[in-house]
Amino acid sequence: MKTYFYFLILCFFALTANAQIDSKNKSTSIPAVESKKDSADAKSLLPSKPIENNAINGMSVPKSNTSLSFPKKEFSMFGEKFGNPGELYEDRFNKKSKDLKTEMGLGAKGSTTDQYFGDFKTKSKFVRVIYRDFGLQDGDYIRVLVNDEILEYRVLLTNATKGFRLDLKEGFNKIDFLALNEGYSMPNTAEFHVIDDKGNIIAGNQWNLSTGVKATIIVVKE
């Protein structure tokens, strides 16, 4: 009787174990459902057109994009176009030198026509006429004429003041300064003043003359 009982228990355990193994093998898998939103987002991340590569010596080189546009004119902070930076600085140096020479009356082309500085009235018996080279002392020479007669045949202009006394006659007294040369730094440059017998300056000016050109002033004695 005990033997039969043990046999039934053994059969029960054997059937139970077999049922558990079959239940594991017959499990049902649920397939994943693709989301429409995720699918749309994934498509938008894909390139619209594959990049074509060119091979050079076995190396892959991306194909250049010829649709890119570049500005046609280069930007310049100075508003000028130069081939290299040296040309820019040379141009600035030349302009600065030219402005300096113009300010000092040097290196620029002098007047090619006679200059008339006006007429001035005075009751003085005489005047003193003084002149000097206001720019670079570079060997400028002048000739001084009074009423078309030579008073000073050849005068070297220096930075120191030179001049003469002129006894006035009634009426017009014309004074001419004739540029004999332009020195080694053209043009012929000078400034002059006319001073009455009381020490008052009644006239004055500057000239920048080419060779052979005159600067004229008239003193009228009343």
C-alpha positions in Angstrom: 0.0 0.0 0.0 2.8 2.5 0.8 4.5 1.6 -2.4 1.4 2.5 -4.4 1.1 5.8 -2.5 4.7 6.8 -3.3 4.2 5.9 -6.9 1.2 8.3 -7.2 3.2 11.1 -5.6 6.0 10.6 -8.0 3.7 10.7 -11.0 2.1 13.9 -9.7 5.4 15.8 -9.4 6.4 14.6 -12.9 3.2 15.9 -14.5 3.5 19.2 -12.7 7.1 19.8 -13.9 6.1 18.9 -17.5 3.2 21.4 -17.4 5.5 24.3 -16.3 7.9 23.6 -19.1 5.2 23.6 -21.8 3.7 26.8 -20.4 7.2 28.6 -20.9 7.6 27.3 -24.4 4.1 28.4 -25.5 4.5 32.1 -24.3 3.0 34.7 -26.8 5.1 37.7 -28.0 3.4 41.0 -28.7 4.9 42.8 -31.8 6.0 46.5 -31.3 3.7 49.0 -33.0 5.6 51.8 -34.9 4.6 55.3 -33.9 3.6 57.5 -36.9 5.0 60.6 -35.2 8.4 59.0 -34.6 8.4 57.8 -38.2 7.8 61.3 -39.5 10.5 62.8 -37.3 13.0 60.2 -38.4 12.3 61.0 -42.1 12.9 64.7 -41.5 16.4 64.0 -40.1 17.5 62.2 -43.3 19.3 64.3 -45.9 17.2 65.2 -48.9 20.0 64.2 -51.2 23.1 62.0 -50.4 26.4 63.8 -50.5 28.5 62.7 -53.4 32.1 62.1 -52.7 35.0 62.3 -55.1 38.0 60.0 -54.7 41.5 61.5 -55.1 44.4 59.1 -54.6 42.2 56.7 -52.7 41.0 59.4 -50.4 37.3 60.4 -50.2 36.8 64.2 -50.8 33.4 65.8 -50.4 32.0 67.3 -53.5 32.1 71.2 -53.3 28.8 73.1 -53.2 28.8 75.5 -56.1 25.6 77.2 -55.1 27.3 79.3 -52.4 27.4 83.0 -53.2 30.2 85.3 -52.1 30.3 89.2 -52.0 31.6 90.6 -55.2 33.4 93.5 -53.6 35.7 93.3 -50.7 35.0 95.4 -47.7 37.5 98.1 -47.0 37.7 100.2 -43.8 39.6 102.9 -45.7 37.2 103.2 -48.7 40.1 102.6 -51.1 41.4 99.5 -52.9 45.1 98.7 -52.9 47.0 95.7 -54.1 48.9 95.3 -50.8 49.2 97.1 -47.4 52.4 98.8 -48.5 50.5 100.8 -51.2 48.1 102.0 -48.6 50.8 103.4 -46.3 52.7 104.9 -49.2 49.6 106.7 -50.4 48.9 108.1 -46.9 52.6 109.2 -46.5 52.4 111.0 -49.9 49.2 112.8 -49.0 50.6 113.8 -45.6 53.8 115.1 -47.2 51.8 117.0 -49.8 49.6 118.6 -47.2 52.7 119.6 -45.2 54.5 121.1 -48.2 51.3 123.0 -49.2 51.0 124.4 -45.6 54.6 125.5 -45.7 54.5 126.6 -49.3 57.0 124.0 -50.4 57.2 121.6 -53.3 53.9 122.7 -54.8 53.7 124.4 -58.2 53.8 128.2 -57.8 51.5 130.7 -59.5 52.2 131.1 -63.2 50.4 134.5 -63.4 51.3 137.8 -61.8 49.7 138.3 -58.4 48.1 141.6 -57.4 47.7 142.1 -53.6 45.8 145.4 -53.8 46.3 149.1 -53.1 46.5 150.7 -49.7 46.2 154.4 -48.8 48.3 156.2 -46.3 49.4 159.8 -45.3 52.8 158.7 -44.3 55.9 160.4 -45.8 57.6 157.0 -46.1 57.1 153.3 -45.6 59.4 150.4 -44.7 58.9 147.3 -46.8 60.2 144.1 -45.2 60.2 140.5 -46.5 61.6 137.1 -45.8 61.3 133.4 -46.9 58.6 132.0 -44.6 59.2 128.4 -45.7 62.4 126.5 -46.2 65.4 128.7 -46.8 66.3 127.1 -50.1 68.0 129.7 -52.2 65.1 131.8 -53.5 66.1 135.1 -55.3 63.9 138.1 -56.1 64.2 141.4 -57.8 62.5 144.5 -56.3 61.1 147.2 -58.5 59.5 150.5 -57.6 57.4 152.2 -60.3 59.0 149.8 -62.8 62.5 150.9 -61.9 64.9 148.4 -60.3 65.5 149.1 -56.6 67.1 145.8 -55.6 68.6 143.8 -58.6 69.1 140.5 -56.9 68.1 139.7 -53.3 68.5 136.3 -51.6 65.5 135.5 -49.4 66.4 134.1 -46.0 64.3 133.4 -42.9 65.7 136.6 -41.4 63.9 139.7 -42.3 65.3 142.1 -45.0 63.8 145.3 -46.5 64.2 148.9 -47.5 62.8 152.3 -46.8 60.7 153.9 -49.5 60.0 157.7 -49.6 56.5 158.0 -51.0 55.6 160.4 -53.7 52.1 161.8 -54.1 49.7 159.3 -55.7 50.6 155.7 -56.7 53.8 154.0 -55.6 53.9 150.5 -57.2 56.1 147.8 -55.7 56.9 144.6 -57.6 58.6 141.5 -56.4 59.9 139.4 -59.3 60.8 135.8 -58.7 64.2 135.1 -60.3 64.1 131.3 -59.4 62.4 128.8 -57.3 65.3 127.5 -55.2 65.8 123.8 -54.7 62.3 123.4 -53.2 59.9 125.1 -55.5 58.1 127.5 -55.6 59.6 130.9 -54.8 58.0 131.6 -51.4 58.0 134.8 -49.2 55.9 137.0 -47.0 56.1 140.8 -46.9 54.8 143.7 -44.8 54.5 147.4 -45.4 54.9 149.6 -42.3 54.1 153.3 -42.2 56.2 156.0 -40.5 54.4 155.4 -37.2 55.1 151.7 -37.1 51.7 150.5 -38.2 51.4 147.6 -40.6 49.2 148.9 -43.5 49.6 145.9 -45.8 51.0 142.3 -45.8 50.7 139.0 -47.6 52.5 135.9 -48.9 53.5 134.7 -52.3 54.2 131.4 -54.0 55.6 132.2 -57.4 57.0 130.4 -60.4 60.2 131.8 -62.0 59.5 135.0 -63.9 56.2 135.8 -62.1 55.6 139.0 -60.1 53.8 139.9 -56.9 52.6 143.5 -56.9 51.3 146.0 -54.2 50.4 149.7 -54.6 50.8 152.2 -51.8 48.8 155.4 -52.4 50.0 158.5 -50.6 47.1 160.9 -50.0 
